[in-house]
Amino acid sequence: MIRNHEMPPNWKKIKAFFKLHYGVVFAYFPDIYNPDGVPVTQPLEAHENVHLRQQEAFGVEKWWDMYCLNPDFRLSQEVLAHQEQFREAKRFIKDRNKLFRYLDGMARELSSELYGNIITPSEAMRAIESETPIEFDLHKK
């Protein structure tokens, strides 16, 4: 369920770890939180649903702890969600130039301060476009 204009239960923790901007939505199992009430597109909802499944499997509090504290874990989770978002976007965006701009925007966001600058834009673009899961060292300190 999408909860418009509501903050996720762990809002204070999220704000302590991340530099947020207008329009960011959050998965906190079992809901998607949309504090700014922005339109949630099908591709974005697909992205957040990946996080909901990850949290259900991992345990929501444990997932968020790892997400905040471990950049490699965060990257592994975000790449999978961004890949799903891009697959979903390809169903709607048929113009290849528009699709490239969408991918470029996703790669810039994934490589941004929002996620802790954990990947370069070109690496992010390659990872999002990839049809196979990307391996990350989740035990690296």
C-alpha positions in Angstrom: 0.0 0.0 0.0 1.3 3.5 -0.8 1.1 5.8 2.1 1.1 9.4 0.7 2.3 12.2 2.9 3.4 9.8 5.6 6.9 9.2 6.9 8.2 5.7 7.3 8.5 4.4 10.9 12.3 4.7 10.8 12.3 8.3 9.5 14.7 9.7 12.0 17.3 6.9 11.2 17.0 7.6 7.5 17.4 11.3 7.9 20.5 10.7 10.1 22.2 8.7 7.4 21.2 10.2 4.1 21.0 13.5 2.4 17.4 13.4 1.1 15.7 15.6 -1.5 12.1 16.3 -2.5 10.3 13.3 -4.0 12.1 10.4 -2.4 9.9 7.5 -1.6 10.7 4.7 0.9 9.9 1.0 1.3 9.3 -0.1 4.8 7.6 -3.5 4.8 4.7 -3.9 4.0 4.2 -0.3 2.7 5.6 2.3 0.4 5.9 5.7 2.0 5.6 8.8 -0.1 6.2 11.8 2.3 6.0 14.4 -0.5 3.0 12.9 -2.2 4.7 12.8 -5.6 3.3 10.6 -8.4 4.5 7.1 -8.0 4.9 5.6 -11.5 4.7 1.9 -12.3 8.5 1.7 -12.8 9.1 3.4 -9.4 6.5 1.2 -7.7 8.3 -1.9 -9.2 11.6 -0.6 -7.7 10.1 -0.2 -4.3 8.4 -3.6 -4.5 11.8 -5.1 -4.9 12.8 -3.5 -1.6 9.6 -4.8 0.1 10.5 -8.3 -1.0 14.1 -7.9 0.2 12.9 -6.6 3.6 10.3 -9.4 3.9 13.0 -12.0 3.3 15.7 -10.3 5.4 13.6 -8.8 8.1 12.7 -5.1 7.8 14.7 -3.8 10.8 17.8 -5.8 10.0 17.6 -4.8 6.3 17.4 -1.1 7.2 20.3 -1.4 9.6 22.4 -3.1 6.9 21.2 -0.6 4.3 22.3 2.4 6.4 25.6 1.0 7.7 27.0 -1.1 4.8 27.4 0.7 1.5 28.1 -2.6 -0.4 24.9 -4.0 0.9 23.0 -0.8 0.0 24.5 -1.0 -3.5 23.6 -4.6 -4.0 20.0 -3.9 -3.0 19.7 -0.8 -5.1 21.1 -2.3 -8.2 18.5 -5.1 -8.2 15.7 -2.5 -7.6 17.0 -0.2 -10.3 17.3 -3.1 -12.8 13.6 -3.9 -12.1 12.6 -0.3 -12.5 14.4 -0.1 -15.8 12.8 -3.3 -17.1 9.4 -1.9 -16.2 10.2 1.4 -17.8 11.1 -0.4 -21.1 7.5 -1.6 -21.2 6.3 2.0 -21.4 9.1 3.9 -23.1 9.5 2.8 -26.7 11.6 5.8 -28.0 15.2 4.8 -27.6 16.4 8.4 -27.0 13.8 8.8 -24.2 14.7 5.5 -22.8 18.4 6.4 -22.7 17.6 9.7 -20.9 15.6 7.7 -18.4 18.5 5.3 -17.8 20.9 8.2 -17.6 18.7 9.8 -14.9 18.5 6.6 -13.0 22.3 6.1 -13.2 23.0 9.7 -12.0 20.6 9.2 -9.1 22.1 5.8 -8.1 25.6 7.4 -8.2 24.5 10.5 -6.3 24.9 11.8 -2.7 21.4 10.3 -2.0 22.9 6.8 -1.9 26.3 7.9 -0.6 28.2 8.2 -3.9 28.7 4.4 -3.8 29.2 3.9 -7.5 30.2 6.1 -10.5 27.6 7.1 -13.1 29.1 4.9 -15.8 29.3 1.9 -13.5 25.7 2.6 -12.4 24.5 2.7 -16.0 26.2 -0.6 -16.8 24.8 -2.3 -13.7 21.2 -1.1 -14.3 21.3 -2.2 -18.0 22.7 -5.6 -17.1 20.3 -8.5 -17.3 22.2 -10.5 -14.7 22.6 -9.8 -11.0 25.8 -8.0 -10.1 28.0 -9.5 -7.4 29.1 -7.4 -4.5 31.3 -8.2 -1.5 28.8 -7.8 1.2 31.3 -8.7 3.9 33.8 -6.0 3.1 34.3 -3.5 5.9 
